[in-house]
Amino acid sequence: MTMPTQRNERRWCLVTGAGIGRAVAEELLAEGFGVAGVARGTQALAELAARWPHAFVSVVHDVGRAGLPTRLTDLGVSLDKIELVVHSAGCARQGLPLTHMRDRDIEEVISTNVLGTTLVSRHRSSVGLRWPSKRIAALHRLPIRSVWAARCALRCAPMAARSLRHLTGDETLVVRDFAGVLVRRGAGTIVVLGSVAAQDAAPLMAAYAASRACVQQLVHCVRSDLHGSGVRVTCVQPGTTRTGLLDDQPGLSADGRFAGFTPLEAADLAKTICWIHQQPAHVNVQEMTLFPVAQSLYVRGVHRRAPETCALTAVPWKKAKPMTLMIDHEMEAVARQLWPSPQRLQLATGGLFNRVVQVQSPVGTTYLKRFTDAASSGDFPPLPTSASQRCLVASNWHELALRASAREPRAAVPSLVAVQTALDLVAMEEAQGEPLYDALVGDGLGVGATLQTVTAWLGALHSLPLEPRPLLWAASGPFKAFKIDLQYTRMLPEIPQALHAAGERFVADYLQRSEEPVHGDLNSRNILSAEGAVSVIDFEQGHFGEGVYDLAYLLSEYVIRDLRFGVGPEATITAAWEGYCQARDRDANAETWRRLRLHLGFQTLYRLVGPSRKVWTGHLDDVMKDAVRRWSTAELSAWLQ
């Protein structure tokens, strides 16, 4: 289109935000529009102002505060020439439960995401709209009218009432301050950027998801308010997008955050928003949801490498009559929705912290796993994480394991079929083989090749990045501390007093390590083997630590096997270590070798005296148990010095 050179010749747009907002501004500038760009700092806007001196106006302003129209007027922007308002400014404070968030973090999220939107949408001018009474608004189910809808909804949620001052005034401010401008024109478009976080409940995102849900409802209500004015109102809700929104979250690597999949780019959303505004005046795109191909669910969707390896489906919850008194009724309902009839459901052997149901249907054998809030057996203390947190960990670590399997195909990982967030449940295909445990506690034959395969797979697993780190660290960290207390700290009374101080230092050091994602529960019950094939399952105890933790976890069972048959375990340990170093493509490191031996000493002792000792050493007689104790104590004495 022809590019006007003077400001007063241009059609103008208002765009907030320095991430997606910058991309939108660039797209609009390229189309010949004048753009007033609003952000908190000057750095994001300076380049655009230098490149487009006659078409771009830089406005440094916090959208969570009133006064933006005045700032624009002072900078020479005629409000009457604005025909498009794009509000993309946002704030995220994720990775902690709501109970652990600071007041100022909650207020910043609500202020930026909710209050700022409302003010930009409204302008204090005589618009000619009548606001309904509180009583009338209370009689309606949402949507009602924007401000009264927020007030009435909050009266049904007393805990949220303290934030009323935010809801009536960032999302809220932007929409408030400029709806009137467009109404006076008799035409125009308001586009508010939301998030798919508004569509689903997820742990550690309470304030952010709630603010986005409020924005979505606000847009619906404002659209109703402006009916007949000629102003179009749209909410764009993107899935995972490459922006700087989480750059200030601790531990989140900008380079590794999107490893393994392709997210949406800011430019994708910019083109979409421009397309929305360029539709004929009688066409209003009320709402648009965009996902990257690699994301199949809302907040907790696993980012898939490829559909054939991890195809997830969002499963709605519906009530159903029970098929049997022995099976979880809600799990039955999910099975009915996922797989065709006829079905045969039966309980299967699960872990300590989940229930598993086997489903046989015309498509084959599949499994449902539902996470629980307490251990099903053993003398375990209360769990520090909820079932929903372990579901989040399980689905993300499962996807990581699939990526590792792609690198080391000798070790298979069953594909995920679905993740049901509301029920803390995952569905997966059947893993082939029998538990390695049966061979290790049996004749002990033919298990060497399995160890080699799993060791190579671990090398791939520990080399891969896993993001978003703050969210997953918060979900997995407490369980890591719980396990290390059980496996290490509670073992200290079993070893000589002189080793306690060094043992405590080792434990404290491991709790701080977070460089590598580890399986966390790589025991022989979670490894299946059949005719040379190996499968790895169960990922809900994944955490961030160091890879030799996993290697020692499995090796401790091989040590017990070797001792039972009167064989020194040194050859087994050394071969596994060399295979692991080769898989990691790194030279053997003396310090890492020492740490492997320390993990191995603690974990072998744990299998003898821990809460699940009957599983791991219940088949040993007293003589063999004493041999395991002596070996573990000697190992820790040698390597803690």
C-alpha positions, -999 to 999 in steps of 0.1 A, spaced: 0 0 0 11 37 -4 32 48 25 21 83 40 51 103 52 33 127 76 18 116 109 -15 133 103 -20 114 70 -18 80 86 -43 56 101 -31 49 136 -30 19 159 -22 16 196 -1 -15 205 10 -24 241 38 -48 251 74 -52 242 74 -89 231 45 -98 209 35 -62 208 68 -53 191 61 -79 164 26 -65 159 39 -30 156 65 -40 130 38 -58 110 15 -28 111 43 -3 102 51 -25 72 15 -22 62 16 16 63 -1 23 96 11 47 122 18 30 155 19 43 191 39 16 209 35 14 247 59 -4 270 74 0 304 110 6 292 126 25 263 150 -3 251 123 -23 233 109 7 215 141 27 206 149 7 175 114 10 160 114 48 167 148 51 149 136 30 119 102 47 116 106 83 128 74 95 111 53 65 118 61 52 152 56 70 185 73 55 216 53 57 248 69 47 280 41 38 304 30 11 327 -4 -1 314 -13 -11 350 -16 26 358 -42 51 345 -33 81 323 -23 65 290 -46 87 268 -31 118 283 4 105 276 -5 99 240 -20 134 236 10 150 251 32 132 225 11 145 196 -10 115 189 -46 123 179 -68 98 197 -96 102 171 -73 87 144 -68 55 163 -87 26 146 -70 -4 161 -61 -12 197 -39 -42 204 -32 -50 240 -5 -77 244 13 -65 276 14 -92 301 32 -106 332 38 -141 344 50 -153 378 49 -191 374 66 -220 391 52 -217 427 19 -227 443 -3 -197 451 3 -203 488 41 -196 483 37 -165 460 46 -131 475 19 -105 477 37 -82 453 40 -110 426 3 -118 428 -5 -81 426 18 -75 396 2 -104 377 -33 -92 384 -25 -56 378 -7 -60 345 -29 -87 330 -63 -76 343 -63 -40 354 -42 -28 324 -66 -44 299 -96 -28 314 -82 8 313 -71 5 277 -106 -6 267 -123 24 283 -120 61 278 -137 85 301 -159 102 275 -196 104 269 -201 71 251 -238 69 256 -239 34 271 -261 26 301 -247 4 328 -271 -20 344 -278 -20 381 -260 -44 405 -292 -63 410 -298 -69 373 -262 -79 368 -264 -104 396 -294 -121 379 -274 -130 348 -250 -158 342 -217 -145 327 -213 -128 303 -232 -98 317 -216 -63 315 -179 -58 319 -174 -39 352 -205 -52 370 -197 -87 358 -164 -86 375 -180 -72 407 -207 -98 408 -184 -127 401 -161 -116 429 -189 -116 453 -192 -153 447 -155 -157 455 -147 -139 488 -110 -149 487 -107 -128 455 -125 -98 468 -93 -81 479 -83 -78 443 -115 -60 433 -96 -27 429 -75 -44 402 -105 -59 383 -124 -26 380 -97 -5 369 -39 -36 333 -61 -56 307 -90 -36 323 -74 -2 320 -64 -6 283 -98 -16 272 -116 10 293 -95 39 280 -99 33 243 -133 17 238 -148 51 240 -124 65 214 -135 38 189 -172 42 197 -170 79 188 -155 69 154 -183 44 149 -158 17 139 -126 1 149 -111 -31 164 -99 -40 199 -77 -71 200 -67 -84 235 -41 -111 238 -50 -137 263 -37 -172 268 -48 -209 266 -40 -209 303 -75 -195 307 -89 -228 294 -75 -253 319 -65 -257 355 -28 -264 362 -6 -264 392 18 -235 399 0 -211 376 -29 -200 397 -25 -162 395 -15 -162 359 -43 -185 347 -69 -167 368 -59 -134 353 -61 -147 318 -95 -163 325 -107 -129 338 -94 -112 306 -113 -137 284 -146 -130 303 -139 -92 302 -136 -93 264 -169 -112 260 -186 -87 283 -171 -56 265 -183 -70 232 -218 -72 246 -215 -36 259 -204 -23 225 -230 -41 205 -244 -18 179 -215 7 181 -196 -7 151 -166 -16 172 -152 -51 169 -137 -69 200 -115 -100 197 -96 -122 221 -66 -141 207 -55 -170 229 -21 -185 219 -5 -216 231 32 -219 238 49 -189 222 85 -178 221 85 -145 239 104 -129 268 75 -133 292 94 -159 313 129 -146 309 130 -133 345 120 -166 360 149 -182 378 166 -212 361 147 -209 328 173 -211 300 164 -190 270 183 -214 247 169 -246 261 133 -236 268 119 -247 235 143 -276 228 126 -305 211 96 -287 196 87 -256 176 66 -230 194 46 -202 180 66 -171 172 56 -135 179 55 -129 142 28 -156 138 5 -138 162 13 -104 146 2 -117 112 -30 -132 127 -39 -99 145 -34 -79 113 -55 -103 94 -83 -99 120 -83 -62 116 -83 -63 78 -115 -83 76 -146 -65 62 -162 -41 87 -192 -64 92 -170 -94 102 -160 -98 138 -136 -126 147 -148 -129 183 -122 -154 196 -92 -172 180 -71 -199 196 -37 -208 181 -15 -238 190 19 -248 177 16 -282 160 38 -297 187 13 -288 214 -19 -308 217 -33 -298 250 -38 -266 270 -15 -257 299 -2 -292 306 -1 -306 271 31 -325 264 51 -310 236 53 -339 211 83 -347 189 60 -363 163 24 -374 163 33 -411 160 54 -411 191 32 -391 215 -3 -382 204 -22 -367 233 -59 -361 235 -78 -338 259 -103 -360 276 -134 -344 290 -149 -358 322 -183 -373 321 -201 -393 348 -206 -430 341 -221 -460 358 -195 -484 373 -186 -515 353 -172 -532 384 -169 -523 421 -131 -530 419 -123 -503 393 -121 -465 398 -154 -452 383 -138 -421 368 -111 -442 352 -138 -463 336 -154 -432 322 -121 -421 306 -115 -456 292 -150 -455 275 -142 -422 259 -107 -431 247 -112 -466 233 -139 -485 215 -161 -511 230 -162 -539 240 -137 -533 268 -123 -554 295 -109 -535 325 -88 -550 353 -66 -538 380 -29 -540 372 2 -538 393 11 -501 398 36 -482 418 35 -470 454 19 -437 445 -6 -445 417 -34 -469 406 -32 -487 372 -59 -502 352 -54 -524 321 -78 -518 293 -83 -544 266 -103 -533 236 -105 -538 198 -74 -516 194 -53 -537 218 -41 -535 253 -36 -500 269 -32 -487 304 -46 -459 326 -26 -446 355 -40 -423 381 -17 -406 406 -26 -407 443 -19 -385 473 -6 -413 495 16 -444 492 -4 -476 487 19 -497 508 51 -496 529 60 -474 559 62 -442 540 57 -407 555 31 -383 539 40 -373 504 52 -337 499 37 -332 465 1 -335 453 -12 -360 427 -16 -332 402 21 -322 406 32 -357 400 9 -359 370 27 -328 356 61 -343 363 51 -377 348 38 -363 315 68 -340 310 95 -366 319 76 -392 298 80 -369 268 117 -364 276 121 -402 278 105 -405 243 131 -381 230 159 -402 246 144 -433 231 146 -417 197 183 -413 202 188 -448 217 161 -469 200 172 -501 217 153 -489 248 116 -482 240 92 -460 259 54 -466 255 36 -437 237 13 -415 257 -23 -415 245 -38 -389 267 -33 -367 298 -64 -359 318 -54 -330 340 -87 -328 360 -83 -364 372 -45 -366 375 -45 -394 350 -24 -405 320 -32 -431 294 -5 -449 275 2 -478 252 13 -512 265 50 -517 272 63 -550 260 82 -575 282 85 -588 317 100 -569 347 137 -571 349 131 -576 387 120 -612 380 153 -621 365 174 -603 391 157 -620 421 155 -653 402 184 -670 384 201 -637 376 209 -648 340 207 -628 308 205 -594 326 239 -580 315 227 -570 280 197 -552 296 220 -532 318 241 -521 288 210 -510 269 196 -490 298 229 -474 305 231 -462 269 196 -449 271 204 -430 303 233 -414 285 208 -400 260 182 -390 287 207 -370 308 220 -351 278 186 -336 269 172 -303 281 139 -302 299 118 -270 302 100 -251 315 125 -255 344 110 -233 371 76 -250 367 90 -285 367 115 -277 394 88 -265 417 67 -296 410 95 -321 414 118 -305 439 99 -314 471 96 -350 461 134 -351 454 140 -339 489 115 -365 502 133 -393 485 168 -382 494 157 -380 530 145 -416 529 174 -430 509 203 -411 523 197 -390 554 179 -419 572 207 -442 563 233 -422 583 225 -440 616 234 -473 598 270 -462 591 299 -454 615 295 -421 634 328 -408 620 312 -407 585 281 -387 594 295 -352 587 308 -362 553 276 -380 545 255 -349 554 277 -327 532 272 -351 503 234 -352 508 232 -314 510 253 -310 479 231 -334 459 199 -315 470 214 -284 454 224 -301 421 200 -296 392 221 -297 360 205 -329 346 170 -344 345 169 -378 360 143 -406 359 143 -407 397 129 -442 401 149 -464 377 144 -497 395 141 -532 379 103 -531 382 102 -501 358 124 -519 332 108 -545 310 127 -569 288 116 -595 262 137 -613 236 164 -586 236 140 -557 236 139 -533 266 112 -508 277 113 -482 304 82 -469 322 70 -448 352 83 -412 352 64 -395 380 94 -394 403 116 -375 379 137 -346 392 167 -324 384 199 -337 398 229 -356 384 228 -386 360 248 -410 381 220 -410 406 199 -430 381 228 -453 372 235 -461 409 197 -466 415 197 -495 390 233 -508 398 224 -513 435 201 -542 424 229 -557 403 253 -554 433 228 -574 454 225 -600 427 263 -603 424 267 -606 462 239 -633 463 259 -654 439 292 -648 456 306 -626 428 324 -594 435 303 -565 419 333 -544 408 333 -558 372 296 -550 368 300 -515 382 330 -507 361 314 -520 328 283 -499 335 303 -468 342 324 -471 311 293 -477 290 276 -446 305 306 -424 298 307 -436 262 270 -429 259 275 -394 273 305 -390 249 327 -378 278 359 -390 295 357 -407 328 359 -381 355 373 -390 389 349 -368 409 319 -381 390 331 -417 396 334 -410 433 299 -396 434 286 -426 416 301 -449 442 286 -428 470 251 -429 455 256 -466 451 266 -471 487 236 -452 500 211 -468 477 223 -504 482 220 -499 520 185 -483 515 173 -514 497 183 -534 528 167 -512 555 143 -488 537 105 -489 538 103 -512 508 131 -536 519 108 -566 516 106 -560 478 143 -555 472 160 -578 498 132 -599 511 144 -629 491 178 -629 509 186 -649 540 203 -633 570 238 -642 558 233 -625 525 217 -595 541 247 -592 563 269 -593 532 249 -565 516 253 -544 548 291 -550 550 295 -541 513 275 -509 516 293 -497 547 327 -505 532 317 -485 500 306 -455 520 337 -457 543 360 -458 512 344 -429 493 333 -405 521 369 -402 533 
